[in-house]
Amino acid sequence: MSIRPAPAAPSSRAVLALVMASCASAALAQAAAPQQSALRAHGDGAAHILEIAWVLIAGGGLIFIAVMALGVVALSGPASLRTRLAQRGWVVGAGVVFPLVVLTVLLVYTFAVAASMQRAQAQPAATRIQVTGELWWWRVRYLGPDGATLLETANELRIPTGEPVDVELVSNDVIHSFWVPSLAGKVDMLPGSTNRLRLRARGPGVFRGQCAEYCGLQHAKMALHVIAHAPAEHAAWMEANRSPAALPREPLAQQGRVLFEQARCGVCHTVRGTPATGSIGPDLTHVGSRLTLAAGTLPNGQGPLAAWIADPQHIKPGSRMPGYTRFSGEELRALATYLEGLR
């Protein structure tokens, strides 16, 4: 895609320095990012799964300890005990009945908890979010009662605390899998079908998620974040983010908007309130308010934005975003200033 031929492109060394600085920022951001752990349950679904896991571990451990203890006695215990263990009653009781009873109890318990989780999802939630797995990012649409899209964003879900949220999971390309371990279990996203997941965050926080089904070259860099906040804050966020993009006020940001339109970025991206109406890439209407860029690959900010525009294939090879090395350093700064201001 061409823009006006006058500006000189930045040197390859300058672009590389910009990219390396952004990669360093990404490493620091990853170190400070919320941990992704199934052992820290902050949602109803995750709490049930963690409870099942601990009960199964305890039950399996009980069987293991009992069998090992009997094995030690059978091998090196007193002769009287070894003789007793050789009797049919001990063989049947300890080798068949005991594990069968324990495993049956564990199975019934697991089914009971799973059934209670299913009953909790019988009533539809007031908040519905459709998440579409893309190569390699997440398209997020907030749906109204009639299924119409109220708001589209990318790579982040904002949900109200203490309220159930129904997440509809779809894919238009390959199999992905939605997994936010601190909130719920993983559910696959299959082309041609819609799977559903119920989320309910017990308190505010930022929870990292990940695609849990190998989906190609950049599968490892396909992360997302769920931000849970109070219902009033969530309603205010929804209201603010349904509005179109604000007009830039600073001259540098105004220059960035002109460059954005001249480079025809709107062929792939939408910025509501502007001529940009593309749907191939993420909606950028309020991109400046997001925590990360490129599905958790980079922290958000002017430097990472400029690096991503200049050379995304160095940061995330195989992504559908082309590089724009033709922009000068000043033009990259103007574009990054404009995009960071979209809040």
N, C-alpha and C positions, 0 to 999 in steps of 0.2 A: 504494500500500500504506500502511495507516495504522498508527501506533503510538499510545501514549497521548496524548490531546489536550493535556496540560498544558504541555510545554516550548515555549518560544517559539523561532521560527526565527531563525537569524542574519540580519543585514541583508545585502542584496545587495552592499553595499560590502565587508563582511567576507568573503563568499564569493569575490567577485572578487579581493580582495587575496590570499586563500589560493590561488586558481587561478594568479594571476600569479606568485606566489612559486614555485609548483611548476613553472611553465613556465620560469622562470629556472633552477631547479635542473636541469630537463631539458636546457637548453642547455649548462650546465656539464658535466653527465654525458656528453652527446654528445661534447664536446671531449675528455674523458678516456677515452672508450670505446675498446675495442680496434678497430683499424682493420680495415675490410672490404676486403681486397685479394687479388686472384687472383695477384698477383706475389710473395706471401709464402706459400709452400707449407709447411704443417705437417702434411699428411696424404698418404698414398700416392696417392690419386686426384688431388689437386691437384698433386702433384709430377709425375705423368705428363702431366697436361694442360699444365702450364707448360713441360715439356720439349718437348712437341709444338709448342706455340706458338712457342718460340724457334727450333726447327729450321725450321718453316715460314716464320718471319720471315727467317731467314738464307737459306733457299733462294729465297724470293721476292725478297729483296734482291739476291742474286747474279744472278738473271735480269734484274732491273731495271737494275743497274749495267752488265751486259754489253750490253743492248739500247741504253741511253743512250750508252754509249761508241761502239758501232758507228754510232749515229745521228749523233753529233758528227763522227766520221771521214767518214761519207758526205756530210755537208753542207759541212764546211769543211776536210777533210783534204787531203793532197797528191793530185794528179791520179792518180798511179800507184795509190795505195791505193783511191781511189774507183772506179777502173776495175776493180780486182781485186774489190772488194765487189759490183760489179754482175754478176759472173759467177754462173751458176746454182748452182754448188757452195756459195758463201757464202750465197746466199739460202736454199737448202734447209737447209744445215747450221746456220746461225745463227738462221734464222727458224722452222724447223720441228723439226729433230732435237734441237738443244740444249735448248729449253724442254720438248720432249716427254720427253726422257730425265730431266731434272731433276725435272719434275712427276711422272713415273712413280715415280722413286725416293722422292720425298716421300710419294706416295700409299701405296706399299708399306710404307714406314716407319710411317706413321700407322696403317695396318691392323694391323701387327705389334704396335705398342704397345697398341692397343685390344684385340687378341686376348689379350695377356698380362694386361690388366686384367680381362677377362672370365674367364679361367682362374683368376685369384686369387679370384673370387667363387663358384667352383664348390662349395666346401664351405660349409655354413651356419655362421654365426657363433654363438658361445655367447650373446652379448647381442643381444636383439631389441627394437627400439623401434618402436612405431607412432605416426606423427605425422599428425594430421588437420588440414587447413586449415579454419579457421573464418573468419567475418566479424567482426573482423579480428584473429585471434590464432591460436595453435597449441595444440591439445590433444595432450598427450604421454602415451602409455601404455607402460610397460615390460612386456614379455610373457614368460611362462614358456615352457618347452619345449612345453607342450601348447597354447599360444596364449592361455591365460588371462591376464587383467590382474593383474600383481603390484602395480603402483603407478601412479597417475595424477597428473600435474602439468601445468604449462602454461608455454609460451614458453621453456623451457630444456631442453636435453638434457645429461645427465651421462654421460660415457663413460669407460671405463678406457683409459689410454694403452697403446700397443703391442699392442692386441688388436682384431681386426676386430669391427665392430658392423653388423648389418643393420638398416636403417631402412626400414620399410614406410610408403609415402606414399599417403594417401587424402584424398578431399574429399567432403563431404556437401552442398555448395552450388554453388560455381562453380569454375572452373579456377584453381588456385594453382600456385606453383612453389617448390620447396625449394632454396635455394642458400646454402651456406656456402663461399665461394670459397677460403678458406685450407685447407679440408679435402677438398673434392671438387667435381665439376661440378654443374650444376643439373639437376633432374629435375622434370617437371611432375606435378601432382596432379590427376587427372581424376575427376570424379564417376562412380561406378559401376565403377571399376577400381582395382587396387592396383599401384603401381610400387615398385621396390626400389632402394636405394642402399647401397653399402658404404662405411662410414667407418672410418678407422684413423688415429688421431692419433699422431704420432711422439714427441710430448712434451707435458708439461702446458701448459695455457694456457686462455684464454678467447677464443673465436672467434665473431665476429658473423656472423649470417646474415640473409637478407632474402627476402621473397616476390618472385620475379622475373617474375611474370606478372600483368598488371594485373587486379585483382579487384574494383574498386569504389572508393568514396569514400575510404576510409582505407588504400588499398594501400600508400602511402608510409610509413605508421606500422604496418607489420606485420613487425616484426623478431623475431629470436630469438637466443639465445646457446647455444653448445655449450661446456660446461666439461669439459675433459679433465684427469683426475687419476690418480694411481697406482692400480693395481688394488686394493690394500688399502684405500685411501681411498674408492674407489668402492664397494667391498663394505660398508664401514662406513656410507657415505651411504645406500645402498639399505636397509640394516637399520634405520637411524634413521627414514627417511622412510616406511617401510611401517607404522610405528607410528601409532596415532591421535593426534589433537591433545592436547597436555597441557592440563590444567585451569589456568586463569589463577589466579595467586596474589595479585597486586596488586588492591586494591579498584577502581581505575580500570579495569583490564582486565576484572574481573568485571562491572562495570557495562556495559562494551562488549559482552561476550558476551550479557547480557540484552537489550541494545538490538538486537543482531544477530538474536536469535531473535524478538523482538517485531516487528521490521520485516519478518519473513518472508524474510530474505535466503537462507534455506535452500531456498526454492522454486527458485532458480536455481543455487545454489552448494552444494558438498559440503564439510563439515568432518568428517572421519571421527572417530567417537567422540562425536558430537553428533547432535541430531535433523536437522541440515542434510544433505539428501541430493539436492539438485538437480543436474541435469546440463546445464542450458542454458549456464551460464557456466563459467569455470575452477574447478577444484578448489582450495580455499583451505586445505587441511589444514596445509600448511607454507609458506604464502605469505610469511611473514616472512623466510624464508631465501633468497628469490629476489633476483636482482640488480636487476630492473626491474619496473615495473607496466605494464599495458595493452600488452603486446607491445613492450617497448622504448621506450615513449613517455615514461615518467617513471622517475627513479631510485626505488628502494624506500626507504621511510622514513615516519615518522609524518605529516609535513607533506604529502607527495604522496598518501599514502593518504587523508587527510582531504579533500584537494582533489578527488581522484577520486570519493569517495563523494558529496561535495556537488554537484559539477557536471561530470560526465564529458563531457557534450555540448559544453561549452566547450573541453575539452582534445582530445577525439576525436569530432567531430560524426559522427553516424550510427551510433555503436556501440550495442549493444543494452542497455547499462547505463543505467538511468534515474537521474536526479539526485535527491538527497535534501536539498533546501534546507530542509526542515522541521526538521532536526536543529539544535539549538543548538551554539554553538562548543564548549562543554564536552562535549556528547554526541559530536560529531565527534572530539574528542580521545580520548574513551573508546573509541570504535569503532576508531580508528587504533591505539591502544595494544594493544587485544585482538588485532587482526590482525597487528600487527608482532611480537607475542609468539608467534605460531604458527610455530614453527621446528622 
